Each structure stands twice: as structure tokens, then as C-alpha cells.
């Protein structure tokens, strides 16, 4: 067998060996990473002193009175190496609707069902402070919709589950990431079931329902 044939065989074997390695270690994490990433969250009742709130809700299978509701987030990467997610720069979007919707991130077409919303943008700050959180006023709604379709940021998500029990409500000294019922006195919330969606790095969660059984107004 000639030297040239040996080289060709070796190259062919290298291609056979390296192709799957490159596919699983390079192509999948960069091109298909979003398929392996998921977001889950759970509502967290909030009051300045447990049981001292104004609104009665079903929370953890029992009736409690609270002043507002926050959320705890989990992000999971089920792939065996870190994956890379392209997204629009909104690290976290939290939306509350009065019914389930097919595309929760589209707050314009779902506006008739939108009760409350907030977003946190990477450009505003780091995770430490949550400054730059806006509720959906007219100005922030316009900004959100203009950025929604972009994919100009990349996030690397490590393997496993993290941000476990990471609360999206802070002390009163920081911008509030809680849905405060009395906060908007011109539009009090009504008793009923609401559906919360959380979108992290462009990855949508399944909805979580939150039932308000009694209000003082």
C-alpha cells in the first residue's frame, strides 16, 4: 500500500472519529443549545409579616393573606456540556395574564389579557442589584416590543440546574419585583385565577397559576 493511500486512510479515519466529536461538542452547544435549556419557576407569597397582608390567596395548598407575590426561578441545561443561547438581552421577563396565551412574550397582541409585567435587561446592571427593572408603562412597553425580536446577546448556560430558589423580589431599598396588589390604586386586582409566565434568556416557561380568593375592596 502506497504512502499516499495510507495518508488518505488515516485522514478518513480522523474524519470519522472527529466528526461526531465536533458535532456533539461544538455544533450542538452553539447551534442547538436552546433545545436543551428549560426554565421553571414557582410563585412565592410575599408580605411584610406573614399573614399580615390584605389579599387572600391559595398558596402552598392553604389560604394565606399576603401583600404581593414574587417568583423563584430555576434554569436547567440538560446537555452534558455548557450550551450557548442567543437572545434579545432581556435576562428575565415576568408576565401575568388573566388567561393562558399561546405566545406570552407577545404582550401587544395579548394586551387585553395582560395584568402586569416586568423585565430586566442585561445592559442596565448585573444580577446583584436588579436596578433597571421596569413595569410595563407605555414607555417601557414600547422599549420591550422594539427589542423583543432581536437576538444580539449570547448567554452560556452551565450544565445542571441553577438559580435555584433565586427570589425575584428584593428589599424595599431596591426596585420591587413583586406584583403588589395595592400598588396600582387605580386598577385593583380582582379575585380569580391568574397565569404567570417567566421568560429567561428568551426561554419560555410553562405557565403557573395563582389564585386570589378574597380581596378587601
Beta strands, then each sheet from edge to edge (+ up, - down):
strand 1: 37-46
strand 2: 55-59
strand 3: 62-66
strand 4: 68-77
strand 5: 83-87
strand 6: 90-97
strand 7: 114-121
strand 8: 134-135
strand 9: 153-157
strand 10: 160-167
strand 11: 179-180
strand 12: 192-200
strand 13: 203-204
strand 14: 208-214
sheet 1: 1+ 4- 10+
sheet 2: 1+ 4- 11+
sheet 3: 3+ 2- 14+ 12- 6+ 7- 8+
sheet 4: 3+ 2- 14+ 12- 13+
sheet 5: 5+ 9-
end
